Amino acid sequence: MNRWLYTFGCAPDSGAPVDRIPDHKAAAALLGGKGAGLVEMARLGIPVPPGFTLTTEVCRHRLEHGADPAGLADELRAAVAAVGAATGTTFGDAARPLLVSVRSGAPVSMPGMMDTVLNLGLNPTTVAGLAARTGDARFAWDCYRRFLTMYAEVVLGVGAGDDDHDEGVFERLLTDRKYAARVQKDSDLDAAQLEALCADYHQAIRAATGAPFPDDVWAQLDGAIAAVFRSWDNPRADAYRRMHGISAAMGTGVTVQAMVFGNLGDTSATGVAFTRDPASGEKALYGEFLVNAQGEDVVAGVRTPLPIAAMAQDFPEAFAGLNEVCARLEGHHKDMQDLEFTVQDRKLWMLQSRAGKRTGKAMVKIAVDQVHEGLIDRATAILRIEPGKLDELLHPTLDAAHRPPALTKGLPASPGAAIGTLVFSAPEADAAAAKGEHVLLCRTETSPEDIVGMKAAVGILTARGGMTSHAAVVARGMGKPCITGATGLRVEAARGQLTVLGKGGAPDQVFKRGDVLTIDGSTGEVFAGRAPLAPAALSPELEELMAWVDTTRTLKIRTNADTATDARTARKFGAEGIGLCRTEHMFFATDRILAVREMIVASDVAGRKAALAKILPMQQADFTEIFAAMDGLPVTIRLLDPPLHEFLPHTAAEIAGVAADLGTTPEVIAAKVGALTESNPMLGHRGCRLAITFPEIYETQAIAIARAAIAAQRAGARVLPEIMIPLVMVPGELARLRAEVAAVVDRELAAAGATIPYTIGTMIELPRACLVADQIAAHADFFSFGTNDLTQTTLGLSRDDVASFLPTYLETDLVPADPFASLDTAGVGQLVAMGVERGRRTKPGLKIGVCGEHGGDPASILAFHRYGLDYVSCSPFRVPIARVAAARAALAGDRS
Amino acid sequence: MNRWLYTFGCAPDSGAPVDRIPDHKAAAALLGGKGAGLVEMARLGIPVPPGFTLTTEVCRHRLEHGADPAGLADELRAAVAAVGAATGTTFGDAARPLLVSVRSGAPVSMPGMMDTVLNLGLNPTTVAGLAARTGDARFAWDCYRRFLTMYAEVVLGVGAGDDDHDEGVFERLLTDRKYAARVQKDSDLDAAQLEALCADYHQAIRAATGAPFPDDVWAQLDGAIAAVFRSWDNPRADAYRRMHGISAAMGTGVTVQAMVFGNLGDTSATGVAFTRDPASGEKALYGEFLVNAQGEDVVAGVRTPLPIAAMAQDFPEAFAGLNEVCARLEGHHKDMQDLEFTVQDRKLWMLQSRAGKRTGKAMVKIAVDQVHEGLIDRATAILRIEPGKLDELLHPTLDAAHRPPALTKGLPASPGAAIGTLVFSAPEADAAAAKGEHVLLCRTETSPEDIVGMKAAVGILTARGGMTSHAAVVARGMGKPCITGATGLRVEAARGQLTVLGKGGAPDQVFKRGDVLTIDGSTGEVFAGRAPLAPAALSPELEELMAWVDTTRTLKIRTNADTATDARTARKFGAEGIGLCRTEHMFFATDRILAVREMIVASDVAGRKAALAKILPMQQADFTEIFAAMDGLPVTIRLLDPPLHEFLPHTAAEIAGVAADLGTTPEVIAAKVGALTESNPMLGHRGCRLAITFPEIYETQAIAIARAAIAAQRAGARVLPEIMIPLVMVPGELARLRAEVAAVVDRELAAAGATIPYTIGTMIELPRACLVADQIAAHADFFSFGTNDLTQTTLGLSRDDVASFLPTYLETDLVPADPFASLDTAGVGQLVAMGVERGRRTKPGLKIGVCGEHGGDPASILAFHRYGLDYVSCSPFRVPIARVAAARAALAGDRS
């Protein structure tokens, strides 16, 4: 029989025995991260308030059938009773009422994305009981007020502020009461005033919903559970899942847990802690707490909390307990943990333990440190690295030698430098980023609704909130520089204005929407204008990790580089060769485009040859420099690929200019442009088709390559040219062009008396090439998959034209990811696997790689490893990422 | 040991024993059609002059190695000696010289495409011997003159006229001699004058080549054999092979045979005969002969010969022999034969027997008649049908009821009506046809160089030549209407003028280049201007054949039809349903395009719905009519497929017009056109992608289909709608759109209280769809392969853009055929097979068809049959062709 909930901290027969769940992973899948963490803490003897977790299976059942599974209601009653028994309370009891929290918890952490209800179980009867029992009527009414607000917002959809964070109805009523009482702070309201406020709330809820607020505690519980389950599908959770590639099918768990109160006076507190610094990775307890507060106050960032170390003084026993809990949990989970706790009357209760989100920098440092501490092995360390997050470490930082004076300083919530124009709302950020602008999102505080804007921004700056506020946690997860709690700033979103406050809080300097600022998330400093940057350097931990990575991976990593500068950068980042040198990019240089255009407008072979003769020495010089830069490493040069008309001018003015340059009439150029214009250039006269009709083009390029190789060799470099023929559709193309190119190269080498080993291969970038790869392999020394074009043709999807519909496909889950960013393994991947298998059927040792965007994408690299490729090639800055991804792929292969 | 030649009619030990060759097919492959025919006639005891055939292996050896195989020279000497022994002559002997012909003969007949040398073995010595032996010095010198001409042209490349048929040097020298002798005809020159002419020829040859004409008969033989082998690769043979899909790799045989002379006076003759009428298929000896002539005179069409029946009077014994030979050969080959013969001194010699080329009409009638005669079975009859040639029978003929008076009458060389503008040369015909013009090629006579022009023309008209002249044979092979021997016409190519001669040969009426004429190849009549046509009707033989075909084939044949008219035509031709009804073609109608454009420029859903509401009743009316026309047969309707911008105007004037129509500014329309313009529309926002973003489009179409089905059903038709969703890339598209469309249709049916069985399927036209066909099948009631788009994507080849390079690919044999005309079985075919296999893995009974151009191509239909498809769909006029192709595929499947 299926059990729909699991209890912890109370009698085991009230729910399914958690011992049956094999491991943490299974527990997280079944109970969500929060539920699994609580269950495990309870088993470790760590103090957690009793409670139970409704499984993700309940969520999936609800998603599928729109109703709870049969039997859940009975289990729920029994579990609530067990929690009551464990805490000496009864749900709905007038004297000793059980109050519970109802929280979401997905298998993969989605901080702040779903809803929570606290203090559930209060009504006019139980609130009196709570007051009597705690001897604190003010506390009881404050709890009730908070409960009414949360329940109304989450379950009834009443009173939440709109997207622009206007204050909601409850906030307004609270302000009214404070005004009437002539007090400033919420905590200045007394019990009677709070009771009156609760009456206001009841009235407002009734007005909005047409029904009284439910006093029945079981109705409250059902309503809250249903609402939290529903919140799995809210728009911001959807957006978050899409951004992080989380399946919408897994569902969330819901944990119902006895309340403990951090707001029971000055002997109570609530806080958030990390077992290590999630920004820097330093091994030190990191976190914040608020005295006399409930947990949501910390995360919401409304009040700026105290640093965790201050607990040593105020709550010495609880602090010692927290340190001990941290040690036990790290020892158990062998990873940095993100903890929520409450101190109620000086007693420590743990509310959550989960693997903590961290910056790329912390991710690397923690993994490497934990290896040195003997906590994990190297393979585990490598599997802890999210390759994409390394990106953060490879971007420029503020130049320490030229640091301007800071405007102000906030909390260093997420490290890295960001330069952007100021925007003040998420929609603004999104719109500007869509136009290619770099924006800094500046908010008083952030809320989950801001997630899209944070994604669009290059950095985030908030005036309020701590190191564990929403903005901080999300920014670290995204690897974006972030400063929180910059209390020296006043943010006025409506006016589009940011004011730097001087001494005594007086306005000092004002920045407007569109002004440029620089933030340093590593120090918390904010600078006016563009501060100077320095290139990224690999940290010692990253260097060490990379050494482990390189002994683990089997895939070679090459780079896509069209210039010697790119080649050198990539080599510094560990590239083991050039996998794609596009010769056409060289054609666009202003000193060459004229010759290229001459070639194109030439009406015969002689004319083309004359123009090509001008291009030859330029190409040769480029190749010589690249060969020198890649001394000892292979360089794959792709012969001309794009349709010729790409090199021609298109507007009337451009056409006139070119005509003047070439000494002909605009009509001649316009006619040529017209003749070369194609309906679908992607599928037109390009790639090796150009060389089938105009053999002199590849002939010239082959001469340039051969002469460059000879020159570089004479200058002392070891040269390993690999000549790549693009867009092969039928084996005969490659057979013919290979023979022509080889004849030219051999002739040049013989004339120079040089011996240079070179190979000739092809790009596999059409479905047909994959299908007949066995025949193509007969003429190829190597294959390089061009998965960009292979994706375009396999999916019938022009990369330049997807903007009008691909977003809809992504939003409505028709495709799991942009197929140009991450390989479509279900479709294109089949063709790649087929091409590899068939190619090697003809030539068992055939060298096979991939060039193009997918070569730098970790998910795609895992697939390429599985297909048995020899190397991937990616842009220079992605090389370290690819190295790690390749190592993870090797480990996944070994372990799967 | 390999034998390089096979003898016939002489001692068997002089060549390889022909008995070792298993059957006619193997004989033709090894010896070519001519060689195999002679060998077989010799074995049947039919009189053939002794000779031998060099095998196609020799040709292939020469193509590969550029030289004769070792051992051939010895075999050649022995075989020549044997031929001499059999004829009582000796090669090069002064007294009894052996003269031979050297002729080509490919495994597949290529009439007139390669070269021939007659009378070889003559030199100043042997010509005297020939004169002495025949007692006819004039004959001997005439033979020598002919030999010199042919040898010089074929072997030495001297003296042939240029492409425009200027007379060559030998013709000019002949004319000079006739002028000097004051005679008109060649035959009026006496022996001495011919001897002098031969001296002129020797001088001309020496002047052109710098060397004397070879007197050594062995050198003559080697030269002639080499030249005939070489002619396998001449441009016109290449062109012919490409046109008929003949492999260039098979090579030709060369037959060397003792000469017999049809020019030995009035008791000699030469002729060509068919065992049945190759134009009509009637069972009657058909052919022509020329008294006192050599064979080339008949084929070249220089003299207009006598009908074969006239032989009964002039050569009664030979005629009786010929009739007897015909009967034996048809009994042996069980097919209509094309024969060449010579009568020398009243004795009949057969020079060639091969399957005769025939018109489509004759092809059908002969096959059906031979079944009735018990000569062949029905399967053999079906396999005799070249499906493509049926095309000739399906085009309009002259309307018998409205026949205008004829200008003149020639020989009905190839049946059918053709209307075209006059052109007078092959290049002219080719150029005009390339521009889409219908042209009639008008020549005094045609020669092999005209082949390209004949292909380009819709009909051929010659003033000279008989029913078996080059023009007649080639036109019948191509299925083009042709009139030869229209002696009432004078053709002046240089003046671009055709003169109709009146009584007494006086010019009567003149037509110029560009004037339109009509020819009736079935009667030989020529008409001025456009004569009225009547639609084609199936002949009784074709009806009978089609009945056999329909019981043989397993593939169903549907049609592509967008209108009720097309649907009715196709149904008349045997279509078993509509496989593709393109809804967008209806959108272009002038009364609708405005509403379509309104839909496109609409900026929101409401605007689109308003415009779609106008389109709805029009689509509904169309569908109703189509459903009625296809009563009881399935109708597959494809929902909107093309990119929307196709419906928008593009020039400034068009844009202004549309703006006025829609009551908006040209700027608005221009902006919309700009926004919708795509880099690669083929891979852009089209197909079901339109419905993913704008669901209201398919919704409207679904309503139109449902209401039309209800209306047609109420009017008494049995309606079987199949709704087809195009361009599915991921299974989710089909799942979603299927649900949306089904919901609409079900709602409409329910509202009308109607029950109509309908299905929803998809086009499989992207490589990815083939790869995940198993998942797509879960949501599909049927698949229809869209092999046009599947070819474009699989090959990365835009159909609209191939003109700049595909011709090079075809000319240089990189691809065997235009992949848009005939399915690329090696590439695209693999994906089709995969899609079928995977689709049926999910749904074993899944109905699968193909729509698009390949559905009417016989070679592709064979492939589709092998892949296990249920039906093909093609244009209405291709339906009978597809039916026959499907039957042939079924027989090939059974027999292979």
Interface residues (C-beta under 8 A of the other chain):
Chain A: E678 S679 N680 P681 M682 L683 G684 H685 R689 I692 T693 L727 M729 V730 G732 E733 R736 E765 L766 P767 R768 L771 V772 D789 Q792 T793 T794 L795 G796 L797 S798 D800 D801 S804 F805 T808 Y809 T812 D813 L814 V815 D824 A826 G827 V828 Q830 L831
Chain B: E678 S679 N680 P681 M682 L683 G684 H685 R689 I692 T693 L727 M729 V730 G732 E733 R736 E765 L766 P767 R768 L771 V772 D789 Q792 T793 T794 L795 G796 L797 S798 D800 D801 S804 F805 T808 Y809 T812 D813 L814 V815 D824 A826 G827 V828 Q830 L831
